[in-house]
Amino acid sequence: MSKKYAIDEQLDLLPMVKRKKAIAALPGLLNVQYNTFRIYCNLEIGDTGDIPAEKVALLEKFFGIEPGSLRNYQVTTPTLDELIKQETAA
């Protein structure tokens, strides 16, 4: 299975000294325990667990990446117009 979020991949891009400091700093930044942070790192696509959106935004800001790019999956949902069209067709 694939990881739901590319947290470990982002950490792996850092030089070892920065990686160690990031791993030490991130639980505090996210206001979670270290074990919770590791659970976030190990979430698989299809798992029911998830990271709160605010914490994902903090991680993306921390790594200096575009919003939405930490996610390893696509979010699919119909648009409002598609929903309206479905309702009127029924």
PyRosetta script that sets phi, psi and omega in degrees:
from pyrosetta import init, pose_from_sequence

init()
pose = pose_from_sequence("MSKKYAIDEQLDLLPMVKRKKAIAALPGLLNVQYNTFRIYCNLEIGDTGDIPAEKVALLEKFFGIEPGSLRNYQVTTPTLDELIKQETAA")
pose.set_psi(1, 159.9)
pose.set_omega(1, 179.1)
pose.set_phi(2, -99.7)
pose.set_psi(2, 152.1)
pose.set_omega(2, 176.3)
pose.set_phi(3, -71.6)
pose.set_psi(3, 144.4)
pose.set_omega(3, -179.9)
pose.set_phi(4, -70.7)
pose.set_psi(4, -35.8)
pose.set_omega(4, -178.6)
pose.set_phi(5, -128.9)
pose.set_psi(5, 147.4)
pose.set_omega(5, -177.0)
pose.set_phi(6, -90.7)
pose.set_psi(6, 45.0)
pose.set_omega(6, -178.6)
pose.set_phi(7, -68.5)
pose.set_psi(7, -51.0)
pose.set_omega(7, -179.4)
pose.set_phi(8, -62.0)
pose.set_psi(8, -36.8)
pose.set_omega(8, 178.6)
pose.set_phi(9, -62.8)
pose.set_psi(9, -41.1)
pose.set_omega(9, 177.5)
pose.set_phi(10, -65.8)
pose.set_psi(10, -40.5)
pose.set_omega(10, 177.9)
pose.set_phi(11, -64.2)
pose.set_psi(11, -38.5)
pose.set_omega(11, -179.2)
pose.set_phi(12, -65.6)
pose.set_psi(12, -22.6)
pose.set_omega(12, 178.7)
pose.set_phi(13, -75.3)
pose.set_psi(13, -16.3)
pose.set_omega(13, -177.6)
pose.set_phi(14, -83.3)
pose.set_psi(14, 149.0)
pose.set_omega(14, 170.7)
pose.set_phi(15, -60.3)
pose.set_psi(15, 151.6)
pose.set_omega(15, -172.9)
pose.set_phi(16, -52.4)
pose.set_psi(16, -42.2)
pose.set_omega(16, -178.6)
pose.set_phi(17, -62.9)
pose.set_psi(17, -46.2)
pose.set_omega(17, 179.1)
pose.set_phi(18, -68.3)
pose.set_psi(18, -35.9)
pose.set_omega(18, 179.5)
pose.set_phi(19, -60.2)
pose.set_psi(19, -47.2)
pose.set_omega(19, 179.9)
pose.set_phi(20, -62.1)
pose.set_psi(20, -41.5)
pose.set_omega(20, 178.9)
pose.set_phi(21, -67.3)
pose.set_psi(21, -38.1)
pose.set_omega(21, 178.8)
pose.set_phi(22, -64.6)
pose.set_psi(22, -44.3)
pose.set_omega(22, 179.8)
pose.set_phi(23, -62.8)
pose.set_psi(23, -35.7)
pose.set_omega(23, 177.9)
pose.set_phi(24, -72.5)
pose.set_psi(24, -35.1)
pose.set_omega(24, -174.5)
pose.set_phi(25, -84.2)
pose.set_psi(25, -32.2)
pose.set_omega(25, -171.4)
pose.set_phi(26, -61.6)
pose.set_psi(26, -43.1)
pose.set_omega(26, 178.1)
pose.set_phi(27, -57.5)
pose.set_psi(27, -40.3)
pose.set_omega(27, 177.9)
pose.set_phi(28, -66.4)
pose.set_psi(28, -43.0)
pose.set_omega(28, 178.4)
pose.set_phi(29, -59.7)
pose.set_psi(29, -40.1)
pose.set_omega(29, -178.4)
pose.set_phi(30, -84.6)
pose.set_psi(30, -7.5)
pose.set_omega(30, -178.4)
pose.set_phi(31, 59.5)
pose.set_psi(31, 45.4)
pose.set_omega(31, 176.8)
pose.set_phi(32, -134.0)
pose.set_psi(32, 162.9)
pose.set_omega(32, 174.8)
pose.set_phi(33, -72.1)
pose.set_psi(33, 159.3)
pose.set_omega(33, 179.5)
pose.set_phi(34, -56.6)
pose.set_psi(34, -43.6)
pose.set_omega(34, -178.9)
pose.set_phi(35, -61.9)
pose.set_psi(35, -37.8)
pose.set_omega(35, 177.0)
pose.set_phi(36, -65.1)
pose.set_psi(36, -41.3)
pose.set_omega(36, 176.9)
pose.set_phi(37, -59.0)
pose.set_psi(37, -43.9)
pose.set_omega(37, 179.7)
pose.set_phi(38, -65.7)
pose.set_psi(38, -35.4)
pose.set_omega(38, 175.5)
pose.set_phi(39, -62.1)
pose.set_psi(39, -43.5)
pose.set_omega(39, 176.2)
pose.set_phi(40, -56.0)
pose.set_psi(40, -44.2)
pose.set_omega(40, -178.4)
pose.set_phi(41, -64.2)
pose.set_psi(41, -31.3)
pose.set_omega(41, -172.8)
pose.set_phi(42, -100.7)
pose.set_psi(42, 5.9)
pose.set_omega(42, 177.2)
pose.set_phi(43, -60.9)
pose.set_psi(43, 134.9)
pose.set_omega(43, 179.2)
pose.set_phi(44, -102.0)
pose.set_psi(44, 152.2)
pose.set_omega(44, 173.7)
pose.set_phi(45, -59.7)
pose.set_psi(45, 131.1)
pose.set_omega(45, -178.0)
pose.set_phi(46, 100.2)
pose.set_psi(46, -18.1)
pose.set_omega(46, 175.4)
pose.set_phi(47, -64.8)
pose.set_psi(47, 147.6)
pose.set_omega(47, 178.2)
pose.set_phi(48, -78.1)
pose.set_psi(48, -23.5)
pose.set_omega(48, 177.9)
pose.set_phi(49, -69.0)
pose.set_psi(49, 155.2)
pose.set_omega(49, 179.4)
pose.set_phi(50, -153.8)
pose.set_psi(50, 167.9)
pose.set_omega(50, 176.9)
pose.set_phi(51, -99.0)
pose.set_psi(51, 132.3)
pose.set_omega(51, 176.3)
pose.set_phi(52, -55.4)
pose.set_psi(52, 141.7)
pose.set_omega(52, -175.6)
pose.set_phi(53, -54.6)
pose.set_psi(53, -38.6)
pose.set_omega(53, -179.9)
pose.set_phi(54, -61.7)
pose.set_psi(54, -38.2)
pose.set_omega(54, -179.4)
pose.set_phi(55, -73.0)
pose.set_psi(55, -35.4)
pose.set_omega(55, 175.1)
pose.set_phi(56, -62.4)
pose.set_psi(56, -43.1)
pose.set_omega(56, 178.6)
pose.set_phi(57, -61.7)
pose.set_psi(57, -40.8)
pose.set_omega(57, 177.5)
pose.set_phi(58, -63.0)
pose.set_psi(58, -42.2)
pose.set_omega(58, 178.8)
pose.set_phi(59, -63.1)
pose.set_psi(59, -44.0)
pose.set_omega(59, 179.6)
pose.set_phi(60, -62.9)
pose.set_psi(60, -40.9)
pose.set_omega(60, 177.6)
pose.set_phi(61, -64.9)
pose.set_psi(61, -44.2)
pose.set_omega(61, -179.8)
pose.set_phi(62, -57.9)
pose.set_psi(62, -44.3)
pose.set_omega(62, -178.3)
pose.set_phi(63, -83.8)
pose.set_psi(63, -7.9)
pose.set_omega(63, 179.3)
pose.set_phi(64, 69.6)
pose.set_psi(64, 37.3)
pose.set_omega(64, -179.6)
pose.set_phi(65, -114.5)
pose.set_psi(65, 163.3)
pose.set_omega(65, -177.7)
pose.set_phi(66, -65.5)
pose.set_psi(66, 144.9)
pose.set_omega(66, 175.0)
pose.set_phi(67, -56.0)
pose.set_psi(67, 134.2)
pose.set_omega(67, -180.0)
pose.set_phi(68, 90.3)
pose.set_psi(68, -11.4)
pose.set_omega(68, -175.7)
pose.set_phi(69, -85.1)
pose.set_psi(69, -8.5)
pose.set_omega(69, 176.6)
pose.set_phi(70, -78.3)
pose.set_psi(70, -23.1)
pose.set_omega(70, -178.7)
pose.set_phi(71, -73.9)
pose.set_psi(71, 135.7)
pose.set_omega(71, 177.0)
pose.set_phi(72, -102.4)
pose.set_psi(72, 21.3)
pose.set_omega(72, -179.0)
pose.set_phi(73, -143.6)
pose.set_psi(73, 159.9)
pose.set_omega(73, 179.3)
pose.set_phi(74, -95.4)
pose.set_psi(74, 141.3)
pose.set_omega(74, 174.4)
pose.set_phi(75, -96.1)
pose.set_psi(75, 121.0)
pose.set_omega(75, -180.0)
pose.set_phi(76, -116.6)
pose.set_psi(76, 130.1)
pose.set_omega(76, 177.0)
pose.set_phi(77, -156.7)
pose.set_psi(77, 146.1)
pose.set_omega(77, 176.9)
pose.set_phi(78, -69.4)
pose.set_psi(78, 152.6)
pose.set_omega(78, 175.7)
pose.set_phi(79, -76.6)
pose.set_psi(79, 167.6)
pose.set_omega(79, 177.4)
pose.set_phi(80, -58.8)
pose.set_psi(80, -44.0)
pose.set_omega(80, -179.9)
pose.set_phi(81, -61.4)
pose.set_psi(81, -39.3)
pose.set_omega(81, 178.3)
pose.set_phi(82, -64.7)
pose.set_psi(82, -40.5)
pose.set_omega(82, 178.1)
pose.set_phi(83, -64.1)
pose.set_psi(83, -42.7)
pose.set_omega(83, 179.1)
pose.set_phi(84, -63.4)
pose.set_psi(84, -42.2)
pose.set_omega(84, 179.5)
pose.set_phi(85, -62.5)
pose.set_psi(85, -40.4)
pose.set_omega(85, 178.5)
pose.set_phi(86, -64.2)
pose.set_psi(86, -41.0)
pose.set_omega(86, -179.6)
pose.set_phi(87, -65.5)
pose.set_psi(87, -41.9)
pose.set_omega(87, -178.0)
pose.set_phi(88, -73.6)
pose.set_psi(88, -25.9)
pose.set_omega(88, 178.7)
pose.set_phi(89, -77.2)
pose.set_psi(89, -23.1)
pose.set_omega(89, -176.9)
pose.set_phi(90, -81.9)
pose.dump_pdb("model.pdb")
